[in-house]
Amino acid sequence: MEHDGDNVVLCGANSYEQKYYFNQQFSSLPESIKQELQVMCVLYTEDVGGILVLEYDGDGNLEFKVTSAEGDYLFDEIGSVLKIKQYRKEKRELMEALEMYYRVFYLGEELEGGERDT
């Protein structure tokens, strides 16, 4: 569950198995960030159902991937869209920081603003 094509999974939660997954490649993240991600993912699946996976695309953008079992009539598609919109708004700074972290430490990009001494 670490890679999905060119995408890299950060974490996810599954309402069917009642499990949370965190990719240990990112174990260097602060514990408070890991806990915030866990709460966010688990609350999503408790409220909406289905499976939520947060993953980085090839450019380092953090995406919300949602799936549900075929015939799951309890999965709330409208609630899913609204909850993700809510998270994007409320957790914007966290998402931007996680994207910056990935781009710098995993993609090897330079920090914006050139924080080098010449």
C-alpha positions as a Markdown table, in Angstrom:
| # | Residue | x | y | z |
|---|---|---|---|---|
| 1 | Met | 0.0 | 0.0 | 0.0 |
| 2 | Glu | 3.0 | 2.3 | -0.2 |
| 3 | His | 3.0 | 3.1 | -3.9 |
| 4 | Asp | 0.1 | 3.5 | -6.3 |
| 5 | Gly | 1.7 | 3.8 | -9.7 |
| 6 | Asp | 3.8 | 7.0 | -9.5 |
| 7 | Asn | 1.9 | 8.1 | -6.4 |
| 8 | Val | 3.2 | 7.5 | -2.8 |
| 9 | Val | 0.7 | 6.8 | -0.1 |
| 10 | Leu | 1.1 | 8.9 | 3.1 |
| 11 | Cys | -1.7 | 7.4 | 5.2 |
| 12 | Gly | -5.2 | 6.0 | 5.0 |
| 13 | Ala | -8.2 | 4.7 | 6.8 |
| 14 | Asn | -10.6 | 1.9 | 5.9 |
| 15 | Ser | -14.1 | 1.9 | 7.5 |
| 16 | Tyr | -14.7 | -1.8 | 6.4 |
| 17 | Glu | -11.8 | -3.2 | 8.3 |
| 18 | Gln | -11.7 | -0.4 | 10.9 |
| 19 | Lys | -8.0 | 0.1 | 10.3 |
| 20 | Tyr | -5.6 | 3.1 | 9.9 |
| 21 | Tyr | -2.4 | 2.8 | 7.9 |
| 22 | Phe | 0.6 | 5.1 | 8.1 |
| 23 | Asn | 3.5 | 4.7 | 5.6 |
| 24 | Gln | 6.6 | 4.2 | 7.7 |
| 25 | Gln | 8.7 | 6.0 | 5.0 |
| 26 | Phe | 7.4 | 9.1 | 6.7 |
| 27 | Ser | 8.2 | 8.1 | 10.3 |
| 28 | Ser | 10.4 | 11.2 | 10.7 |
| 29 | Leu | 7.3 | 13.4 | 10.8 |
| 30 | Pro | 6.6 | 14.9 | 14.2 |
| 31 | Glu | 4.3 | 12.7 | 16.4 |
| 32 | Ser | 1.7 | 15.6 | 16.6 |
| 33 | Ile | 1.4 | 15.6 | 12.7 |
| 34 | Lys | 1.1 | 11.8 | 12.6 |
| 35 | Gln | -1.7 | 12.0 | 15.3 |
| 36 | Glu | -3.5 | 14.8 | 13.4 |
| 37 | Leu | -3.4 | 12.7 | 10.2 |
| 38 | Gln | -4.8 | 9.7 | 12.0 |
| 39 | Val | -7.6 | 11.6 | 13.6 |
| 40 | Met | -8.5 | 13.2 | 10.3 |
| 41 | Cys | -8.6 | 10.0 | 8.4 |
| 42 | Val | -10.4 | 8.0 | 11.0 |
| 43 | Leu | -13.0 | 10.7 | 11.6 |
| 44 | Tyr | -13.6 | 10.9 | 7.8 |
| 45 | Thr | -14.3 | 7.1 | 7.5 |
| 46 | Glu | -16.5 | 7.2 | 10.7 |
| 47 | Asp | -18.6 | 10.1 | 9.2 |
| 48 | Val | -18.7 | 9.1 | 5.6 |
| 49 | Gly | -17.6 | 5.4 | 5.3 |
| 50 | Gly | -15.5 | 3.9 | 2.6 |
| 51 | Ile | -11.7 | 4.1 | 2.3 |
| 52 | Leu | -9.7 | 7.3 | 2.4 |
| 53 | Val | -6.1 | 7.4 | 1.3 |
| 54 | Leu | -3.9 | 10.5 | 1.3 |
| 55 | Glu | -1.2 | 10.2 | -1.3 |
| 56 | Tyr | 1.4 | 12.3 | -3.1 |
| 57 | Asp | 1.3 | 12.5 | -6.8 |
| 58 | Gly | 4.5 | 12.7 | -8.9 |
| 59 | Asp | 4.8 | 16.4 | -8.4 |
| 60 | Gly | 4.4 | 16.2 | -4.6 |
| 61 | Asn | 0.8 | 17.4 | -4.4 |
| 62 | Leu | -1.2 | 15.7 | -1.6 |
| 63 | Glu | -4.4 | 14.2 | -2.9 |
| 64 | Phe | -7.4 | 12.7 | -1.2 |
| 65 | Lys | -8.4 | 9.4 | -2.8 |
| 66 | Val | -11.7 | 7.9 | -1.9 |
| 67 | Thr | -13.2 | 4.5 | -2.7 |
| 68 | Ser | -16.1 | 2.5 | -1.5 |
| 69 | Ala | -17.2 | -1.1 | -1.9 |
| 70 | Glu | -19.6 | -1.8 | -4.7 |
| 71 | Gly | -23.1 | -1.9 | -3.3 |
| 72 | Asp | -22.2 | 0.1 | -0.1 |
| 73 | Tyr | -25.4 | 2.0 | 0.2 |
| 74 | Leu | -24.3 | 3.5 | 3.5 |
| 75 | Phe | -21.3 | 5.4 | 1.8 |
| 76 | Asp | -22.2 | 9.1 | 1.7 |
| 77 | Glu | -20.9 | 10.4 | -1.6 |
| 78 | Ile | -22.1 | 14.0 | -1.0 |
| 79 | Gly | -20.8 | 13.9 | 2.6 |
| 80 | Ser | -17.5 | 12.7 | 1.2 |
| 81 | Val | -17.1 | 15.7 | -1.1 |
| 82 | Leu | -18.2 | 18.1 | 1.6 |
| 83 | Lys | -15.8 | 16.6 | 4.2 |
| 84 | Ile | -12.8 | 16.8 | 1.8 |
| 85 | Lys | -13.7 | 20.4 | 1.0 |
| 86 | Gln | -13.8 | 21.1 | 4.8 |
| 87 | Tyr | -10.5 | 19.4 | 5.3 |
| 88 | Arg | -8.8 | 21.3 | 2.5 |
| 89 | Lys | -10.0 | 24.5 | 4.1 |
| 90 | Glu | -9.4 | 23.8 | 7.7 |
| 91 | Lys | -6.1 | 21.8 | 7.2 |
| 92 | Arg | -4.7 | 24.0 | 4.5 |
| 93 | Glu | -1.5 | 24.9 | 6.4 |
| 94 | Leu | -0.9 | 21.3 | 7.4 |
| 95 | Met | -1.4 | 20.1 | 3.8 |
| 96 | Glu | 0.9 | 22.7 | 2.4 |
| 97 | Ala | 3.6 | 21.9 | 5.0 |
| 98 | Leu | 3.3 | 18.2 | 4.2 |
| 99 | Glu | 3.7 | 18.9 | 0.5 |
| 100 | Met | 6.7 | 21.1 | 1.1 |
| 101 | Tyr | 8.2 | 18.4 | 3.3 |
| 102 | Tyr | 7.8 | 15.8 | 0.6 |
| 103 | Arg | 9.1 | 18.0 | -2.2 |
| 104 | Val | 12.3 | 18.9 | -0.2 |
| 105 | Phe | 13.1 | 15.6 | 1.4 |
| 106 | Tyr | 11.8 | 13.1 | -1.2 |
| 107 | Leu | 11.9 | 14.9 | -4.5 |
| 108 | Gly | 15.0 | 16.9 | -3.7 |
| 109 | Glu | 13.6 | 20.3 | -4.5 |
| 110 | Glu | 15.1 | 23.5 | -3.2 |
| 111 | Leu | 13.2 | 25.6 | -0.7 |
| 112 | Glu | 11.6 | 28.6 | -2.2 |
| 113 | Gly | 13.4 | 31.9 | -1.4 |
| 114 | Gly | 16.8 | 30.3 | -1.7 |
| 115 | Glu | 17.8 | 29.9 | 1.9 |
| 116 | Arg | 21.5 | 29.5 | 1.1 |
| 117 | Asp | 24.4 | 31.6 | 2.3 |
| 118 | Thr | 26.7 | 32.7 | -0.6 |
